[in-house]
Amino acid sequence: AKSPYRRALIPEGGVAWRSASDGAVLTAAEKNRLRVLAEEIARKAEPAVGPQGQVLPWDIEFGFVDGDLTLFQIRPLIERGQARADRILSTLLPPTTDRATSVDLAAVPSQRSKASVSEL
């Protein structure tokens, strides 16, 4: 999928949203440069290993400016998904004992459940 908008660096600093062009996101030369980068990373960077001994994927952030590849960041992708989101939410929400462990989506909310939802 491709967004109808793209981020663009602005001379004053920062970014602005611009209309994205139709068609391919990357040129053939840019795709080739990414293949070369992936080969370099596989050859030069020692991968991190997860708790079960599995090799972790890389979190790589990059961009192209006039066809030139700029590497912003590369690091092992240590964690992702629901466990991380749950941990973040648990630090933001105060502990409580009167929260339901499940919600019946077919039920009509009562005044009490509406108040509980608004507290989130």
C-alpha positions as CSV (number, residue, x, y, z in Angstrom):
1,A,0.0,0.0,0.0
2,K,1.2,3.5,-0.7
3,S,0.1,6.6,1.1
4,P,-1.1,9.6,-1.0
5,Y,1.3,11.8,1.1
6,R,5.0,11.7,1.9
7,R,7.3,13.5,4.3
8,A,9.7,15.9,2.8
9,L,12.7,17.7,4.5
10,I,12.3,21.4,4.5
11,P,15.3,23.8,4.3
12,E,14.4,25.6,7.6
13,G,14.6,22.2,9.3
14,G,11.9,19.7,10.1
15,V,9.5,18.0,7.7
16,A,6.4,18.8,5.8
17,W,3.7,16.6,4.2
18,R,3.6,16.7,0.4
19,S,1.5,14.9,-2.2
20,A,3.1,11.6,-3.2
21,S,3.6,10.8,-6.8
22,D,1.8,7.9,-8.5
23,G,3.7,4.8,-9.4
24,A,6.6,3.0,-7.8
25,V,8.0,4.3,-4.4
26,L,11.6,3.4,-5.2
27,T,13.6,3.5,-8.4
28,A,15.4,0.4,-9.7
29,A,18.7,2.0,-8.6
30,E,17.4,2.7,-5.1
31,K,16.2,-1.0,-4.8
32,N,19.6,-2.2,-5.9
33,R,21.3,0.1,-3.3
34,L,19.1,-1.5,-0.6
35,R,20.1,-4.9,-1.8
36,V,23.8,-3.9,-1.5
37,L,23.1,-2.5,2.0
38,A,21.4,-5.7,3.1
39,E,24.4,-7.7,1.9
40,E,26.8,-5.4,3.7
41,I,24.9,-5.7,6.9
42,A,24.8,-9.5,6.7
43,R,28.5,-9.6,6.1
44,K,29.7,-6.9,8.6
45,A,27.2,-6.8,11.5
46,E,27.0,-9.4,14.1
47,P,23.3,-10.1,14.8
48,A,21.8,-10.0,18.2
49,V,20.4,-13.3,19.5
50,G,17.1,-13.6,21.4
51,P,16.4,-15.5,24.6
52,Q,15.7,-18.8,22.7
53,G,18.8,-18.4,20.6
54,Q,17.1,-17.1,17.5
55,V,18.8,-14.5,15.4
56,L,16.9,-11.2,15.8
57,P,16.0,-9.1,12.7
58,W,17.4,-5.6,12.2
59,D,15.5,-2.4,12.7
60,I,16.9,-0.3,9.9
61,E,15.7,3.3,9.2
62,F,16.9,4.9,6.0
63,G,15.9,7.5,3.4
64,F,16.8,8.5,-0.1
65,V,17.5,12.1,-1.1
66,D,18.0,12.5,-4.9
67,G,18.8,8.8,-5.2
68,D,21.5,8.8,-2.4
69,L,20.9,6.4,0.4
70,T,21.2,7.8,3.9
71,L,21.3,5.4,6.9
72,F,19.6,7.0,9.9
73,Q,19.8,4.0,12.3
74,I,20.5,0.4,12.5
75,R,20.0,-1.8,15.6
76,P,18.7,-5.2,16.4
77,L,14.9,-5.4,16.7
78,I,14.8,-6.6,20.3
79,E,11.1,-6.6,21.0
80,R,7.9,-5.8,19.3
81,G,4.3,-6.5,19.4
82,Q,1.7,-6.9,22.1
83,A,4.1,-7.6,25.0
84,R,5.8,-4.3,24.6
85,A,2.5,-2.4,24.1
86,D,1.1,-4.1,27.3
87,R,4.2,-3.0,29.3
88,I,4.0,0.6,28.1
89,L,0.2,0.8,28.9
90,S,0.8,-0.7,32.4
91,T,3.2,2.2,33.2
92,L,0.7,4.8,32.0
93,L,-2.5,3.5,33.6
94,P,-2.9,3.4,37.4
95,P,-3.4,-0.1,38.9
96,T,-7.0,-0.9,39.8
97,T,-9.0,-3.9,40.9
98,D,-12.4,-3.0,39.6
99,R,-11.6,-3.4,35.9
100,A,-13.4,-6.2,34.1
101,T,-11.1,-8.8,32.6
102,S,-13.4,-9.2,29.6
103,V,-16.1,-7.1,28.0
104,D,-19.4,-8.3,26.5
105,L,-19.6,-6.3,23.3
106,A,-23.2,-7.1,22.8
107,A,-24.2,-5.7,26.2
108,V,-25.7,-2.2,26.7
109,P,-23.3,-0.2,28.8
110,S,-24.5,0.9,32.2
111,Q,-23.7,4.2,33.8
112,R,-20.9,2.5,35.9
113,S,-19.2,1.0,32.8
114,K,-19.4,4.4,31.0
115,A,-17.6,6.0,33.9
116,S,-14.9,3.3,33.9
117,V,-14.3,3.8,30.2
118,S,-14.0,7.5,30.5
119,E,-11.4,7.0,33.3
120,L,-9.1,5.4,30.7
